[in-house]
Amino acid sequence: MKIFEELKARGLLAQLTDEEEIRELINEGKATFYIGFDPTADSLHVGHFMALCLMKRLQEAGNKPIALIGGGTGMIGDPSGRSDMRTMMTREQIDHNCECFKKQMSRFIDFSEGKALMVNNADWLLDLNYVELLREVGVHFSVNRMLSAECYKQRMEKGLSFLEFNYMIMQSYDFLALYEKYGCNMQFGGDDQWSNMLGGTELIRRKLGKDAYAMTITLLLNSEGKKMGKTQKGAVWLDPNKTSPFEFYQYWRNVADADVLKCIRMLTFLPLEEIERMDAWEGSQLNQAKEILAYELTKLVHGEEEALKAQESARALFASGAAANMPTVALGGGDFIDGQIDILTMLVKSGLVPSKSEARRAVEQGGVMVDGEKVTNIKALYPIASLEGEGLVLKRGKKNFRRVIKE
């Protein structure tokens, strides 16, 4: 099966312009394509996962990826999927985040010997002359059409700043710059980016003529993929210092039964024939599928050794309620009062709940255990000595564990 057909079979492609031309380019390894990443944090998260996996698949088929870091667009902020304006970042924050992205992307993409490029749109966006941009680029955009785009419509009620209104023009200009500088003939993005992406394709063709070769594809579930990166306590990061390999493994091990085979198909590199055999799995077999998903993705992000350690720890958790490599939280002297800590504070400090009110509900509903024993008293206290050595194993719900120790 050729790469375009495989992408379709895995459910990765949604909307396309010029499908036959795209098929030919990708299958013959002649696509130079880009995907953009705005550096809004100092780590990529699992919401970026699908895009990174797609870049890896296409590169292995002979195509050339361009990872575009949004050092320039990051100073504006994409309004897509937002009900409010993004927090403004300093140039120093953006530069730092860009460097972090580069290191993480190298696990997925081979940047050696010109096989891929990593560029920063700050290199051309920050030096633009505003009047010149209006004359050369702005003339090709209809305000009426821009306002009809979904990414703007959902912001109109609360107010769309002129700063954010320019985002589509900036992203469209990126495609033009990449086309002219590097021969980039294709762009990929999430389904929430469709309007912005079409703007880039149309800009190239209007500015350079109808024969200009520029195409767009969107990923079927990339906007859902962004939601994948969010949990009750925040984002699931690719940086092991922010989300440990064990936590990363557990995240995928705990996906819903209805989603596990879809995730295996879209995100792993297992052969489709093997995945198709799993389609008939049900009941306890879905737990095996979740283990496969968690192991394969942890190996991809953190390496085989960490994936094996996470798998062994997770199996030990399910078997005995404890594991050597589970996430550990160290509490300092300031966390104790009169040499003790109460259960609600310990739940919050461990990161298992975001607030004491949620901690109280978890205890009252019978969902909290300490060292295998259910906690029913919201005023339960634990002496500092109990957290020395191996500490206490704190559990919330069926699958969320922390080892809590004295610092």
VMD Tcl script that draws the C-alpha trace (Angstrom):
set ca {
  {0.00 0.00 0.00}
  {1.38 3.41 -0.96}
  {1.65 6.20 1.58}
  {-1.36 8.26 0.46}
  {-3.61 5.20 0.58}
  {-2.18 4.27 3.97}
  {-2.91 7.75 5.38}
  {-6.48 7.38 4.21}
  {-6.79 3.88 5.64}
  {-5.54 5.13 9.00}
  {-8.21 7.86 8.97}
  {-5.75 10.76 8.85}
  {-6.97 12.78 5.88}
  {-10.12 14.90 5.95}
  {-10.23 17.81 3.48}
  {-7.95 18.16 0.48}
  {-7.49 20.48 -2.46}
  {-6.34 18.83 -5.70}
  {-6.56 15.26 -4.39}
  {-5.09 13.51 -7.42}
  {-2.10 15.85 -7.58}
  {-1.53 15.44 -3.85}
  {-1.72 11.65 -4.18}
  {0.87 11.67 -6.96}
  {3.27 13.99 -5.14}
  {3.14 12.07 -1.86}
  {3.32 8.61 -3.38}
  {6.32 9.58 -5.53}
  {8.11 11.26 -2.61}
  {8.05 14.66 -4.30}
  {6.21 16.65 -1.64}
  {8.00 19.34 0.34}
  {5.45 20.02 3.04}
  {5.22 22.00 6.23}
  {3.35 21.89 9.51}
  {3.46 24.83 11.88}
  {3.92 24.76 15.66}
  {3.35 27.94 17.69}
  {5.68 27.93 20.72}
  {3.07 28.67 23.39}
  {4.88 26.49 25.98}
  {8.37 25.08 26.55}
  {7.31 21.58 25.52}
  {5.21 19.90 22.87}
  {2.24 17.91 24.18}
  {0.21 14.96 22.96}
  {-2.02 17.33 21.01}
  {0.96 17.73 18.64}
  {1.45 13.99 18.43}
  {-0.57 13.32 15.32}
  {1.24 16.00 13.34}
  {4.65 14.68 14.39}
  {3.70 11.10 13.51}
  {2.39 12.26 10.14}
  {5.66 14.05 9.39}
  {7.58 10.90 10.28}
  {5.40 8.73 8.01}
  {5.73 11.08 5.05}
  {9.49 11.45 5.50}
  {9.93 7.67 5.57}
  {8.09 7.61 2.23}
  {10.68 9.97 0.71}
  {8.97 13.32 1.20}
  {10.67 16.33 2.80}
  {9.18 17.84 5.97}
  {9.57 21.44 7.07}
  {8.90 21.98 10.76}
  {7.87 25.61 11.01}
  {8.34 27.10 14.46}
  {6.06 30.09 14.95}
  {8.44 32.54 16.58}
  {6.69 35.32 14.68}
  {3.06 34.16 14.71}
  {3.53 33.24 18.36}
  {3.80 36.96 19.10}
  {0.22 37.37 17.83}
  {-1.53 34.18 18.88}
  {-3.89 31.96 16.89}
  {-7.55 32.68 17.73}
  {-8.66 29.26 16.42}
  {-10.53 27.31 19.07}
  {-10.21 30.14 21.58}
  {-12.92 31.99 23.45}
  {-10.47 34.58 24.74}
  {-7.20 36.18 23.72}
  {-3.98 34.26 24.34}
  {-1.49 35.53 26.91}
  {1.16 37.68 25.27}
  {4.68 36.25 25.52}
  {8.02 38.03 25.46}
  {10.54 37.45 22.68}
  {12.79 35.70 25.20}
  {10.03 33.26 26.20}
  {9.26 32.48 22.57}
  {12.93 31.90 21.70}
  {13.33 29.57 24.68}
  {10.24 27.57 23.72}
  {11.46 27.28 20.11}
  {14.72 25.71 21.28}
  {12.82 23.19 23.41}
  {10.64 22.24 20.42}
  {13.70 21.58 18.25}
  {15.10 18.98 20.66}
  {11.80 17.12 20.95}
  {11.05 17.09 17.23}
  {14.37 15.43 16.50}
  {13.01 12.21 18.03}
  {10.45 12.04 15.23}
  {12.10 13.74 12.26}
  {15.52 13.13 10.69}
  {17.07 16.55 10.09}
  {20.40 15.19 8.82}
  {21.80 15.78 5.32}
  {18.99 18.05 4.17}
  {16.29 15.40 4.73}
  {14.15 17.90 6.62}
  {14.22 21.57 7.60}
  {13.39 23.40 10.78}
  {12.74 27.11 10.27}
  {11.38 29.95 12.36}
  {8.88 32.36 10.81}
  {10.31 35.13 12.99}
  {13.10 35.24 10.38}
  {10.76 36.85 7.84}
  {7.70 38.06 9.75}
  {9.48 40.32 12.22}
  {11.24 42.29 9.49}
  {8.14 42.96 7.38}
  {7.32 46.54 6.45}
  {3.68 47.07 7.42}
  {2.70 49.30 4.49}
  {4.49 47.02 2.06}
  {2.69 44.00 3.55}
  {-0.67 45.70 3.12}
  {0.06 46.51 -0.52}
  {1.68 43.20 -1.48}
  {-0.35 40.75 0.60}
  {-3.36 42.47 2.18}
  {-4.77 43.34 -1.23}
  {-5.40 39.62 -1.85}
  {-7.66 39.14 1.21}
  {-11.38 39.88 1.47}
  {-12.44 41.09 4.93}
  {-15.94 39.71 4.39}
  {-14.54 36.29 3.61}
  {-12.15 36.39 6.54}
  {-14.98 37.18 8.97}
  {-16.91 34.17 7.72}
  {-14.06 31.85 8.74}
  {-14.92 29.63 11.69}
  {-11.79 30.63 13.59}
  {-13.04 34.26 13.68}
  {-16.80 33.70 13.92}
  {-16.58 32.09 17.35}
  {-14.67 35.08 18.70}
  {-16.94 37.82 17.40}
  {-19.32 37.78 20.38}
  {-16.61 38.39 22.97}
  {-14.56 40.60 20.73}
  {-11.84 39.86 18.21}
  {-8.77 42.07 18.48}
  {-7.19 43.54 15.35}
  {-3.98 41.85 16.47}
  {-5.58 38.39 16.18}
  {-7.40 39.38 12.99}
  {-3.99 39.52 11.33}
  {-3.16 35.91 12.20}
  {-4.65 34.47 9.02}
  {-2.60 36.88 6.91}
  {0.58 35.99 8.81}
  {-0.01 32.24 8.44}
  {-0.83 32.65 4.76}
  {2.35 34.65 4.28}
  {4.28 31.78 5.87}
  {3.23 29.45 3.06}
  {4.22 32.04 0.46}
  {7.63 32.52 2.10}
  {8.24 28.77 2.36}
  {7.14 28.27 -1.26}
  {9.57 30.92 -2.50}
  {12.50 30.06 -0.20}
  {12.37 26.27 -0.07}
  {10.02 25.09 -2.82}
  {7.40 24.06 -0.27}
  {4.41 22.85 -2.29}
  {2.12 21.47 0.42}
  {0.85 22.32 3.88}
  {-0.79 20.19 6.53}
  {-2.78 21.25 9.57}
  {-5.69 20.43 11.83}
  {-9.28 20.73 10.70}
  {-9.55 23.92 12.76}
  {-6.87 25.45 10.52}
  {-8.67 24.95 7.21}
  {-9.54 28.63 6.62}
  {-6.01 29.79 7.42}
  {-4.53 27.14 5.17}
  {-6.78 27.97 2.24}
  {-5.69 31.58 2.67}
  {-2.09 30.52 2.07}
  {-2.91 28.43 -1.00}
  {-4.98 31.25 -2.51}
  {-2.33 33.86 -1.73}
  {0.32 31.90 -3.64}
  {-1.91 31.38 -6.65}
  {-3.17 34.97 -6.75}
  {0.25 36.53 -6.25}
  {2.29 34.17 -8.40}
  {-0.31 33.06 -10.92}
  {-2.76 30.21 -11.31}
  {0.00 27.78 -12.26}
  {1.69 28.14 -8.88}
  {1.73 24.71 -7.29}
  {0.37 24.90 -3.74}
  {-1.90 22.44 -1.98}
  {-3.54 21.89 1.38}
  {-4.54 18.89 3.44}
  {-6.07 18.79 6.91}
  {-5.76 16.05 9.48}
  {-9.03 14.40 10.36}
  {-8.80 14.52 14.14}
  {-6.08 17.02 14.87}
  {-8.43 19.31 16.78}
  {-9.49 16.25 18.79}
  {-5.81 15.50 19.16}
  {-5.36 18.84 20.88}
  {-8.03 17.80 23.37}
  {-6.10 14.58 23.91}
  {-3.36 16.70 25.49}
  {-5.62 17.93 28.29}
  {-6.43 16.12 31.52}
  {-7.94 17.20 34.80}
  {-4.59 18.43 36.02}
  {-3.24 20.00 32.85}
  {-1.45 19.00 29.67}
  {0.30 15.71 28.92}
  {3.71 16.85 27.81}
  {6.40 15.14 25.74}
  {9.08 16.56 28.05}
  {9.86 13.85 30.67}
  {10.52 16.54 33.27}
  {6.92 17.75 32.92}
  {5.19 14.40 32.33}
  {7.20 11.36 33.38}
  {7.42 8.35 31.03}
  {5.27 6.44 33.54}
  {2.57 9.15 33.54}
  {2.76 9.31 29.75}
  {2.32 5.54 29.54}
  {-0.58 5.64 31.99}
  {-2.30 8.37 30.03}
  {-2.51 6.16 26.94}
  {-3.19 3.04 29.02}
  {-6.31 4.77 30.35}
  {-7.89 5.83 27.06}
  {-11.56 4.95 26.62}
  {-12.45 1.57 25.14}
  {-14.13 3.30 22.21}
  {-10.95 5.23 21.34}
  {-8.15 2.70 21.74}
  {-8.23 1.09 18.28}
  {-8.70 4.47 16.62}
  {-5.59 5.74 18.44}
  {-3.59 2.64 17.50}
  {-4.55 3.09 13.85}
  {-3.78 6.82 13.73}
  {-0.77 7.15 16.02}
  {1.27 3.95 16.05}
  {3.45 2.53 13.28}
  {2.10 -1.00 13.62}
  {1.15 -2.60 10.27}
  {-2.45 -2.04 9.27}
  {-2.94 -5.79 8.83}
  {-2.08 -6.33 12.49}
  {-4.41 -3.51 13.56}
  {-7.26 -4.86 11.45}
  {-7.06 -8.15 13.35}
  {-7.61 -6.16 16.55}
  {-10.88 -4.71 15.25}
  {-12.73 -7.77 16.54}
  {-11.25 -7.47 20.02}
  {-13.60 -6.77 22.89}
  {-13.82 -7.07 26.66}
  {-10.49 -7.89 28.32}
  {-8.78 -7.87 24.92}
  {-9.23 -4.10 24.84}
  {-6.98 -3.87 27.90}
  {-4.31 -5.68 25.89}
  {-4.86 -3.18 23.07}
  {-4.40 -0.31 25.53}
  {-1.11 -1.80 26.70}
  {0.05 -2.03 23.09}
  {-0.93 1.59 22.45}
  {0.73 2.88 25.61}
  {3.95 0.92 25.01}
  {4.29 1.89 21.34}
  {3.77 5.61 21.96}
  {5.98 5.72 25.06}
  {8.72 3.99 23.07}
  {8.35 6.52 20.29}
  {8.65 9.52 22.64}
  {10.94 8.26 25.42}
  {12.74 5.24 23.98}
  {12.38 1.48 24.42}
  {14.06 1.30 27.83}
  {11.71 3.84 29.42}
  {8.71 2.23 27.72}
  {9.59 -1.17 29.19}
  {10.09 0.32 32.66}
  {6.75 2.12 32.45}
  {5.01 -1.04 31.28}
  {6.48 -3.12 34.11}
  {5.52 -0.49 36.67}
  {1.98 -0.23 35.32}
  {1.52 -3.99 35.44}
  {2.82 -4.04 39.02}
  {0.31 -1.32 39.89}
  {-2.61 -3.33 38.61}
  {-1.32 -6.47 40.27}
  {-0.40 -5.17 43.72}
  {-1.32 -1.49 43.94}
  {2.31 -0.34 44.12}
  {5.16 0.22 41.70}
  {8.78 1.26 42.00}
  {8.69 3.68 39.10}
  {5.38 5.39 39.72}
  {5.40 9.23 39.84}
  {6.88 10.43 43.14}
  {6.14 13.68 44.93}
  {8.49 14.93 47.66}
  {6.99 17.09 50.42}
  {9.09 19.56 52.39}
  {8.89 20.68 56.00}
  {6.60 23.57 55.09}
  {3.93 21.11 53.97}
  {3.52 19.71 57.49}
  {1.80 21.23 60.51}
  {2.96 19.96 63.91}
  {4.75 17.14 62.15}
  {1.63 15.91 60.33}
  {-0.19 16.36 57.02}
  {-3.90 15.87 56.41}
  {-5.30 13.75 53.59}
  {-6.85 16.67 51.69}
  {-3.58 18.62 51.61}
  {-1.66 15.51 50.57}
  {-4.05 14.90 47.66}
  {-3.60 18.47 46.43}
  {0.19 18.51 46.92}
  {0.50 15.21 45.06}
  {-1.26 16.64 42.01}
  {-4.03 14.04 42.07}
  {-6.64 16.77 42.55}
  {-6.54 20.49 41.75}
  {-8.25 21.73 44.91}
  {-9.23 20.78 48.45}
  {-12.91 20.81 47.51}
  {-12.25 18.10 44.91}
  {-10.10 16.24 47.44}
  {-13.00 16.30 49.91}
  {-15.40 14.93 47.28}
  {-12.98 12.16 46.32}
  {-12.68 11.02 49.95}
  {-16.40 11.26 50.64}
  {-17.17 9.23 47.51}
  {-14.79 6.47 48.60}
  {-12.29 7.01 45.82}
  {-9.11 7.53 47.89}
  {-6.71 4.92 49.26}
  {-3.43 5.19 51.17}
  {-1.17 2.13 51.03}
  {-4.09 0.00 49.89}
  {-6.54 1.11 52.58}
  {-9.61 3.20 51.81}
  {-9.71 6.62 53.46}
  {-13.14 7.64 54.76}
  {-12.22 10.47 57.13}
  {-11.60 13.84 55.46}
  {-9.60 14.86 58.57}
  {-7.25 11.87 58.47}
  {-3.70 12.83 59.46}
  {-0.35 11.23 58.57}
  {2.83 11.79 60.60}
  {5.97 12.94 58.86}
  {7.66 9.66 59.80}
  {5.20 7.72 57.60}
  {6.53 9.53 54.54}
  {10.18 8.61 55.18}
  {11.90 5.89 53.20}
  {9.54 4.50 50.56}
  {6.78 6.83 51.76}
  {3.07 6.31 51.13}
  {1.26 5.15 47.98}
  {-1.65 7.53 47.43}
  {-4.39 6.41 45.05}
  {-7.35 8.32 43.63}
  {-9.86 6.39 41.57}
  {-8.86 3.14 39.91}
  {-5.74 4.14 38.00}
  {-4.23 7.35 39.42}
  {-1.30 6.78 41.79}
  {1.43 8.84 43.44}
  {4.20 7.85 45.82}
  {4.45 10.60 48.44}
  {7.74 10.88 50.34}
  {9.44 13.26 52.73}
  {11.89 15.54 50.96}
}
mol new
graphics top color blue
foreach p $ca { graphics top sphere $p radius 0.5 }
foreach p [lrange $ca 0 end-1] q [lrange $ca 1 end] { graphics top cylinder $p $q radius 0.2 }
display resetview
